[in-house]
Amino acid sequence: MMLAIAESLETVGSILPALSSRYDDEDYGTDEYDKKIRSNCKIVEAIAKRYGSPRGIILTN
């Protein structure tokens, strides 16, 4: 999972794109912002699955 974390941080800038503070606030709440978040979540999910997570998540309880 360390590789998944590293790749997510490199690619998206976060392992939790929906909670990341790296996004510009100027487009917060717009459709463009929502598309960016959904896209980044899909990327992180694909990375997690590539490294063995069956549900596509990096962090678990």
Secondary structure by P-SEA (a helix, b strand, c coil): caaaaaaaaaacccccccccccccccccccaaaaaaaaaaaaaaaaaaaaacccccccccc
